[in-house]
Amino acid sequence: MEFISKNHELAWNNTLALLKPSPAQLEHGLELHRDLFCMDGFGFLPTACYNETMRRKRQEWYDRGVGARVLEKRAEYGAYDMLCDDPECSRRFRAVMRASGLKCMVQTVAEGKSREEDIRRMGCNFQILRHFRDTIAQAGSPEEIREINDSGRIAVVWSINGPPIVGELQNPAQELSWVRDWYHLGVRLMHLSYNRRNFIADGCAEPANGGLSDLGRELIREMNKVGIIVDVPHTGLRSSTEAARCSEKPIMASHTAARALFDFIRCKDDATLKAIAEKDGLVGVYACPGMLGGSDDLNMMLDHIVYIAKLIGADHVGIGTDLEYHHNWTEEECRVAYYKNAEFNSYSWWGDWTRGPHAAKNPMESSTGSLAWIVWPLWTVGLVMRGFSDEDIAKILGQNFLRVLAANRPEPFD
């Protein structure tokens, strides 16, 4: 095994020590990961550019009293530029993508808070696609994914964290017309809401647990027509169930877990999981430390996968990590970068997992633990160890997603 960083080696060894696979299990799992179509059903392209330059810039902005939101945006857009402009950052990015062994990933490219901000973030992601065109390429269909893989590259499918309906709502048809524009830009999955209530649906952090609005039902019909998958990972339970029943095509909860194992707002209860499966949809299990309960490591993540597979069948299970790779970040750096100046911005209201009756310990990736994104091949080993057949592992790692993507093809334009 060739390691790309000290944290990669440490995380790999820590995961092996946790799993304790037999030599045969390890060999078979790594072979499957290499040969199967393996994908991350919801994640983030690696942040391989956090270095001394970025630390210095962040500190300069912070010392000058730059507000938290402005600091966040400057760092975000600056990271995109540095990833492309700095040769060492570019080298690390390519190495990380190859080390994951993935052939495809769903990349969230915008937050759905404003169309202007979403377009800016999409522009940054187009820059990444162009610069790393030898390694990754955007895909919007199973056929495009296959063509990209045949060329030796990794496919990237775009997702959005909320709908582009943020206007005055004087003309619903005009607002809904943006859905087709998002499809043309490459968006293939879209959240109905993100934690909080919007014009469409309640989020998972809303205690009222309201259902879909009339506009939400119209949005789902438009998404079915245009060819964008309805995704409900951050949507409330009632809204998620109603979305599954309202949609004429399979929907997803791309990154969630089982509430029966951990009573947490981001998890789905059995009724919601069954409603998604009844529409031939897909439930992706995330790998977020602090959001799994129990041992809060890879073994607990595998517990969620096993539970959901037994409840609704392996045909409806996937993995959506909701993570990214951080190059040699310490966990303290992850925490500070995420929460610094939190009292001055809206993140605590928008979805602070560290507060409330069902609080998570830490929403950031453990940089050296068994849930580090870079140890993806060992997660396949974990599936082998849990007794899944090779056929079911192939479904969980990517075939189920390809089925749902194909089922959501756009309807003929009329």
C-alpha positions in Angstrom: 0.0 0.0 0.0 1.4 3.4 -1.0 0.4 6.2 1.4 0.0 9.8 0.3 0.4 11.4 3.7 1.2 10.5 7.3 -2.5 10.8 8.2 -3.4 8.4 5.4 -1.1 5.8 6.8 -2.3 6.4 10.4 -5.9 6.2 9.4 -5.4 3.0 7.4 -3.6 1.3 10.2 -6.2 2.4 12.8 -9.0 1.1 10.6 -7.3 -2.3 10.1 -6.8 -2.5 13.9 -10.5 -1.8 14.4 -11.8 -4.2 11.8 -9.4 -7.0 12.3 -10.1 -8.7 9.0 -8.6 -12.1 8.2 -6.1 -12.1 5.3 -8.7 -13.7 3.0 -11.3 -11.0 3.9 -8.8 -8.2 3.4 -7.7 -9.6 0.1 -11.2 -10.2 -1.2 -12.5 -6.8 0.0 -9.7 -4.9 -1.7 -10.1 -6.9 -4.8 -13.8 -6.1 -4.9 -13.2 -2.4 -4.3 -10.7 -2.4 -7.2 -12.9 -4.3 -9.7 -16.5 -3.1 -8.9 -18.1 0.2 -9.7 -17.5 2.0 -6.4 -18.9 5.5 -5.7 -19.6 8.0 -3.0 -23.3 8.9 -3.2 -22.8 12.3 -1.6 -19.6 13.9 -0.6 -17.1 16.6 -1.4 -14.0 16.7 -3.6 -10.8 16.6 -1.5 -9.6 19.7 0.3 -6.0 19.0 -0.5 -4.8 22.6 -0.4 -4.9 23.5 3.3 -1.3 24.5 3.9 0.7 27.3 5.5 -0.4 29.8 3.0 -4.1 29.2 3.7 -3.4 29.2 7.4 -1.7 32.6 7.1 -4.4 34.1 5.0 -7.1 32.9 7.4 -5.3 34.4 10.3 -4.8 37.7 8.5 -8.5 38.0 7.8 -9.4 37.0 11.3 -7.0 39.5 12.9 -8.4 42.3 10.7 -11.9 41.5 12.1 -13.4 40.1 8.9 -16.8 38.8 9.7 -17.3 35.1 9.9 -19.4 34.8 6.7 -17.0 36.9 4.6 -14.0 34.9 6.0 -15.8 31.7 5.1 -16.4 32.7 1.6 -12.9 34.2 1.0 -11.4 30.9 2.3 -13.7 28.8 0.2 -13.1 30.6 -3.1 -9.4 31.0 -2.3 -9.1 27.3 -1.7 -10.5 26.6 -5.2 -7.9 28.9 -6.7 -5.0 27.5 -4.6 -6.0 23.9 -5.5 -5.5 24.7 -9.2 -2.6 27.2 -9.0 -0.3 25.5 -6.5 1.5 22.5 -8.1 1.8 20.6 -4.8 -1.9 21.1 -4.0 -2.8 19.8 -7.5 -0.5 16.8 -7.1 -2.1 15.9 -3.8 -5.6 16.3 -5.2 -4.9 13.8 -8.0 -3.2 11.4 -5.5 -6.2 11.5 -3.1 -8.7 10.8 -5.8 -6.8 7.8 -7.1 -6.1 6.5 -3.6 -9.9 6.4 -2.8 -10.4 3.8 -5.5 -13.7 5.4 -6.4 -15.0 5.6 -10.0 -17.7 8.2 -9.3 -18.8 10.6 -6.6 -21.8 12.9 -6.1 -20.4 16.3 -5.3 -22.4 19.0 -3.7 -21.7 22.2 -5.5 -24.1 24.8 -4.0 -26.2 25.3 -0.9 -29.5 26.5 -2.3 -29.5 29.7 -0.3 -29.4 32.1 -3.3 -29.2 31.7 -7.0 -26.3 34.2 -7.2 -24.2 32.3 -4.6 -25.1 29.0 -6.2 -23.9 30.1 -9.6 -20.6 31.4 -8.1 -20.0 28.1 -6.4 -20.8 26.2 -9.6 -18.3 28.4 -11.5 -15.6 27.4 -9.0 -16.5 23.7 -9.5 -16.3 24.1 -13.3 -12.8 25.5 -12.7 -11.9 22.4 -10.8 -13.3 20.1 -13.6 -11.3 21.9 -16.2 -8.0 22.0 -14.3 -8.2 18.3 -13.4 -9.7 17.1 -16.6 -7.1 14.3 -16.7 -8.5 12.9 -13.5 -12.2 13.8 -13.2 -15.1 14.8 -15.5 -18.7 15.8 -15.0 -21.4 13.2 -15.7 -25.1 13.3 -15.9 -26.2 9.8 -16.9 -25.1 6.2 -16.5 -23.8 6.2 -20.0 -21.6 9.3 -19.4 -20.3 7.8 -16.2 -19.3 4.6 -18.1 -17.6 6.6 -20.8 -15.6 8.6 -18.2 -14.6 5.4 -16.4 -13.5 3.8 -19.7 -11.2 6.8 -20.2 -9.5 6.1 -16.9 -11.1 9.0 -15.1 -13.5 9.5 -12.1 -17.0 10.7 -12.8 -18.5 13.6 -10.8 -22.3 14.0 -10.5 -23.5 17.3 -9.2 -25.9 17.8 -6.3 -27.4 21.0 -4.8 -28.4 21.4 -1.1 -31.6 23.2 -1.9 -34.0 24.3 -4.7 -33.4 27.4 -6.7 -36.8 28.9 -5.6 -35.6 31.9 -3.6 -37.4 34.7 -5.4 -40.6 36.7 -4.6 -42.9 33.8 -5.6 -45.1 36.1 -7.6 -45.0 33.7 -10.5 -44.5 30.0 -9.6 -44.0 29.0 -13.2 -41.1 31.4 -13.5 -39.5 30.1 -10.2 -39.9 26.5 -11.3 -38.3 27.2 -14.7 -35.0 27.5 -12.9 -35.1 23.7 -12.3 -34.4 23.1 -15.9 -31.5 25.6 -15.9 -30.0 23.7 -13.0 -30.3 20.4 -15.0 -28.6 22.1 -18.0 -25.7 23.0 -15.7 -25.3 19.4 -14.7 -27.3 19.1 -11.5 -28.8 15.6 -11.0 -29.7 15.6 -7.3 -31.4 18.3 -5.3 -32.4 18.6 -1.6 -35.9 19.8 -0.9 -34.8 21.5 2.2 -31.7 21.8 4.4 -32.4 21.4 8.1 -34.8 24.4 8.3 -38.2 25.1 6.8 -38.3 26.8 3.4 -41.1 27.4 0.8 -41.0 23.6 -0.1 -40.7 21.5 3.0 -39.8 21.3 6.6 -36.2 20.5 7.4 -35.0 17.8 9.9 -34.2 20.5 12.5 -37.8 21.8 12.7 -39.7 20.5 15.7 -43.1 21.0 14.0 -42.3 18.3 11.4 -44.6 19.8 8.8 -45.1 18.2 5.4 -44.7 19.4 1.8 -46.2 22.6 0.7 -48.3 22.8 -2.5 -45.4 24.4 -4.1 -43.2 21.6 -2.9 -45.5 19.1 -4.7 -45.2 21.2 -7.9 -41.5 21.3 -7.5 -41.3 17.5 -7.3 -43.4 17.1 -10.4 -41.0 19.5 -12.2 -38.0 17.6 -11.0 -39.5 14.3 -12.2 -40.1 15.9 -15.6 -36.7 17.6 -15.9 -34.6 14.7 -14.7 -33.3 15.7 -11.2 -33.5 13.2 -8.4 -35.5 14.3 -5.3 -33.1 14.0 -2.3 -34.3 14.3 1.3 -31.3 13.8 3.6 -31.8 17.0 5.5 -35.6 17.1 5.2 -38.0 16.3 8.0 -39.6 12.9 8.4 -43.1 13.8 7.3 -41.9 15.8 4.3 -39.5 13.0 3.3 -42.3 10.4 3.4 -44.7 12.7 1.5 -42.0 13.3 -1.1 -41.5 9.6 -1.7 -45.3 9.1 -2.1 -45.7 12.2 -4.3 -42.8 11.5 -6.6 -43.5 9.4 -9.7 -39.8 8.4 -9.8 -37.4 6.9 -7.2 -36.1 9.4 -4.7 -33.0 9.3 -2.4 -32.0 10.1 1.1 -28.4 10.3 -0.1 -26.7 10.6 3.3 -28.5 9.6 6.5 -28.7 6.7 9.0 -31.2 4.7 11.0 -33.0 6.5 13.8 -33.8 3.1 15.3 -30.0 2.9 16.1 -29.4 6.5 17.0 -32.2 9.0 17.8 -30.7 12.0 15.9 -32.4 14.6 13.7 -30.3 13.6 10.7 -31.5 9.9 10.9 -34.6 8.5 9.3 -37.2 6.4 11.1 -38.3 3.0 9.8 -41.5 4.3 8.2 -39.6 6.9 6.2 -37.0 4.3 5.1 -39.7 2.0 4.0 -41.6 4.7 2.1 -38.4 5.5 0.1 -37.8 1.8 -0.7 -41.4 1.3 -1.8 -40.8 3.9 -4.5 -37.7 1.9 -5.5 -35.5 4.6 -4.0 -32.1 4.7 -2.3 -30.9 5.4 1.2 -27.3 6.3 1.6 -25.5 5.9 5.0 -23.2 8.7 6.0 -19.8 8.4 7.7 -20.0 11.4 9.9 -18.4 11.1 13.3 -20.8 12.1 16.0 -23.9 11.3 13.9 -23.8 7.5 14.1 -24.2 6.8 17.9 -22.8 3.8 19.7 -19.1 3.2 19.0 -19.2 6.1 16.5 -16.7 4.5 14.2 -16.7 2.3 11.1 -18.2 -0.6 12.9 -21.2 1.6 13.9 -21.5 2.8 10.3 -21.6 -0.8 9.2 -24.3 -1.5 11.8 -26.5 1.2 10.2 -25.9 -0.3 6.7 -26.8 -3.8 8.0 -29.9 -2.6 9.8 -31.2 -0.7 6.8 -30.5 -3.5 4.4 -32.4 -6.0 6.6 -35.3 -3.5 6.9 -35.7 -2.5 3.2 -33.4 -4.8 1.3 -29.8 -4.3 -0.1 -31.4 -3.1 -3.4 -32.1 0.2 -1.6 -28.9 0.9 0.3 -25.8 2.9 -0.6 -23.1 5.0 1.0 -23.0 8.8 0.9 -20.2 9.8 3.2 -21.0 13.5 3.6 -17.3 13.9 4.1 -14.2 15.2 2.3 -10.5 14.6 2.6 -8.4 17.1 4.5 -4.7 17.0 3.9 -3.0 16.5 7.2 -5.5 18.6 9.1 -5.5 17.9 12.8 -8.9 17.4 14.4 -8.4 20.7 16.2 -7.8 22.5 13.0 -11.0 21.0 11.6 -12.9 22.1 14.6 -11.5 25.7 14.6 -11.9 26.2 10.9 -15.5 25.1 11.1 -16.6 26.9 14.2 -14.3 29.9 14.6 -16.5 33.0 15.1 -19.6 30.8 15.1 -21.3 33.3 17.4 -21.2 35.9 14.6 -22.8 33.9 11.9 -26.0 31.9 11.3 -24.5 28.4 11.4 -25.7 27.6 14.9 -29.3 28.3 13.8 -28.9 26.7 10.4 -27.9 23.4 11.8 -25.5 23.2 14.8 -25.1 19.5 15.5 -23.4 20.2 18.9 -26.5 21.6 20.5 -30.0 20.4 21.5 -31.3 17.1 23.0 -29.8 14.9 20.2 -26.4 16.6 19.8 -23.5 15.2 17.8 -20.0 15.4 19.2 -18.2 16.6 16.1 -19.5 17.1 12.6 -16.1 17.1 11.0 -14.3 14.1 9.6 -11.9 12.3 11.9 -8.6 12.9 10.1 -7.0 9.7 11.4 -9.9 7.5 12.5 -11.7 4.7 10.8 -14.2 7.1 9.2 -11.5 9.1 7.4 -12.5 9.5 3.7 -9.1 8.3 2.4 -9.6 4.7 3.8 -12.6 4.0 1.4 -11.2 0.6 0.2 -11.3 -0.7 3.8 -15.0 0.1 4.1 -15.6 -2.4 1.3 -13.6 -4.8 3.4 -16.0 -4.1 6.2 -19.0 -5.0 4.0 -17.3 -8.4 3.2 -16.8 -9.0 6.9 -20.5 -8.3 7.6 -21.5 -11.2 5.4 -22.9 -9.3 2.4 -22.7 -11.2 -0.9 -20.5 -9.9 -3.7 -23.8 -9.1 -5.6 -25.2 -7.1 -2.7 -21.9 -5.3 -2.2 -21.9 -4.3 -5.9 -25.4 -2.9 -5.4 -24.5 -0.9 -2.2 -21.3 0.5 -3.7 -22.9 1.9 -6.8 -25.3 -0.2 -8.9 -28.3 1.0 -6.9 -27.4 4.6 -7.6 -27.0 3.9 -11.3 -30.5 2.4 -11.3 -32.1 5.4 -9.6 -30.2 7.8 -11.9 -31.4 6.0 -14.9 -35.0 5.9 -13.6 -34.9 9.7 -13.3 -34.1 10.4 -16.9 -35.8 13.6 -18.2 -39.1 13.3 -19.9 -39.3 14.4 -23.6 -39.5 18.1 -23.9 -43.0 19.3 -24.8 
